[in-house]
């Protein structure tokens, strides 16, 4: 299999797992519990354009939700690829 085909399959697997995790809502409780803490910490960072607190909370919630799902999908794709490699080279 060519190198570009392998990377295309990896990317497709990563996006599929990310989408499935986002639909399942598995990281929703974690993100919901951390949204005020992260927003409070980010209020100490000076920005050029201050945003209202409720807008920052919702933006941080969405960003963290995507980030947690992407990290989990990357880890799952890595583990899946290693398992397939071990099975093929057995």
FILUM-18634 format. One record per residue (C-alpha): x, y, z; chain. Coordinates in Angstrom, 2 decimals, always signed. Each point is the difference from the previous one (the first is absolute). Example, Ala and Ser with C-alpha at 12.3 -4.5 7.8 and 13.67 -1.06 7.14 Angstrom:
<atoms>
+---------+---------+---------+-------+
:    east :   north :      up : kette :
+---------+---------+---------+-------+
:  +12.30 :   -4.50 :   +7.80 :     A :
:   +1.37 :   +3.44 :   -0.66 :     A :
+---------+---------+---------+-------+
</atoms>
This chain:
<atoms>
+---------+---------+---------+-------+
:    east :   north :      up : kette :
+---------+---------+---------+-------+
:   +0.00 :   +0.00 :   +0.00 :     A :
:   +1.37 :   +3.41 :   -0.90 :     A :
:   +0.99 :   +2.53 :   +2.61 :     A :
:   -2.73 :   +2.46 :   -1.00 :     A :
:   -2.65 :   -2.72 :   +0.23 :     A :
:   +1.16 :   -0.92 :   +3.51 :     A :
:   -0.16 :   +3.59 :   +1.18 :     A :
:   -3.40 :   +0.44 :   -1.61 :     A :
:   -1.29 :   -3.04 :   +1.87 :     A :
:   +1.52 :   +1.26 :   +3.25 :     A :
:   -1.65 :   +3.38 :   -0.44 :     A :
:   -3.33 :   -1.59 :   -0.88 :     A :
:   +0.21 :   -2.27 :   +3.05 :     A :
:   +0.88 :   +2.95 :   +2.26 :     A :
:   -2.89 :   +2.13 :   -1.30 :     A :
:   -2.46 :   -2.89 :   +0.25 :     A :
:   +0.96 :   -0.78 :   +3.59 :     A :
:   -0.12 :   +3.70 :   +0.92 :     A :
:   -3.47 :   +0.35 :   -1.51 :     A :
:   -1.25 :   -3.13 :   +1.78 :     A :
:   +1.37 :   +1.21 :   +3.34 :     A :
:   -1.58 :   +3.41 :   -0.46 :     A :
:   -3.37 :   -1.56 :   -0.77 :     A :
:   +0.23 :   -2.31 :   +2.99 :     A :
:   +0.63 :   +2.87 :   +2.43 :     A :
:   +2.42 :   -2.04 :   +2.07 :     A :
:   +2.07 :   +3.08 :   +0.96 :     A :
:   -2.98 :   +2.26 :   +0.69 :     A :
:   +0.05 :   -0.44 :   +3.82 :     A :
:   +3.74 :   +0.64 :   +0.17 :     A :
:   -0.20 :   +3.08 :   -2.17 :     A :
:   -3.03 :   +1.30 :   +1.86 :     A :
:   +1.78 :   -0.31 :   +3.34 :     A :
:   +3.12 :   +1.81 :   -1.26 :     A :
:   -1.54 :   +2.86 :   -1.98 :     A :
:   -0.19 :   +2.52 :   +2.86 :     A :
:   +3.44 :   -0.89 :   +1.33 :     A :
:   +1.64 :   +0.45 :   -3.39 :     A :
:   -1.88 :   +3.25 :   -0.63 :     A :
:   +1.07 :   +1.37 :   +3.39 :     A :
:   +3.62 :   -0.88 :   -0.80 :     A :
:   -0.24 :   +1.61 :   -3.43 :     A :
:   -1.35 :   +3.22 :   +1.48 :     A :
:   +3.49 :   +0.61 :   +1.40 :     A :
:   +1.46 :   +0.03 :   -3.53 :     A :
:   -0.17 :   +3.53 :   -1.42 :     A :
:   -1.69 :   +0.25 :   -3.39 :     A :
:   -0.47 :   +2.89 :   -2.39 :     A :
:   -3.74 :   -0.47 :   -0.24 :     A :
:   -1.72 :   -0.93 :   +3.24 :     A :
:   -3.04 :   -2.21 :   -0.46 :     A :
:   -2.88 :   -0.38 :   +2.43 :     A :
:   +0.41 :   -2.84 :   +2.47 :     A :
:   -2.96 :   -2.13 :   -1.28 :     A :
:   +1.35 :   +0.12 :   -3.56 :     A :
:   +3.41 :   -1.15 :   +1.17 :     A :
:   -1.51 :   -2.86 :   +1.98 :     A :
:   -1.85 :   -1.37 :   -3.02 :     A :
:   +3.01 :   +0.47 :   -2.30 :     A :
:   +2.30 :   -1.78 :   +2.46 :     A :
:   -2.53 :   -2.80 :   +0.45 :     A :
:   -0.17 :   -0.63 :   -3.75 :     A :
:   +3.78 :   +0.21 :   -0.41 :     A :
:   +0.67 :   -2.42 :   +2.86 :     A :
:   -2.66 :   -2.42 :   -1.27 :     A :
:   +1.60 :   -0.16 :   -3.43 :     A :
:   +3.50 :   -0.24 :   +1.49 :     A :
:   -0.83 :   -2.92 :   +2.32 :     A :
:   -1.72 :   -1.89 :   -2.83 :     A :
:   +2.90 :   +0.63 :   -2.39 :     A :
:   +2.60 :   -1.21 :   +2.54 :     A :
:   -2.01 :   -3.14 :   +0.71 :     A :
:   -0.47 :   -0.65 :   -3.72 :     A :
:   +3.72 :   +0.43 :   -0.69 :     A :
:   +0.83 :   -2.42 :   +2.80 :     A :
:   -2.59 :   -2.51 :   -1.25 :     A :
:   +1.30 :   +0.26 :   -3.56 :     A :
:   +3.56 :   -0.56 :   +1.21 :     A :
:   -0.98 :   -3.04 :   +2.05 :     A :
:   -2.10 :   -1.36 :   -2.87 :     A :
:   +2.87 :   +0.35 :   -2.41 :     A :
:   +2.41 :   -1.74 :   +2.40 :     A :
:   -2.45 :   -2.88 :   +0.52 :     A :
:   -0.41 :   -0.44 :   -3.75 :     A :
:   +3.80 :   +0.09 :   -0.42 :     A :
:   +0.44 :   -2.65 :   +2.71 :     A :
:   -2.64 :   -2.26 :   -1.54 :     A :
:   +1.48 :   +0.29 :   -3.48 :     A :
:   +3.57 :   -0.69 :   +1.16 :     A :
:   -0.83 :   -2.95 :   +2.22 :     A :
+---------+---------+---------+-------+
</atoms>
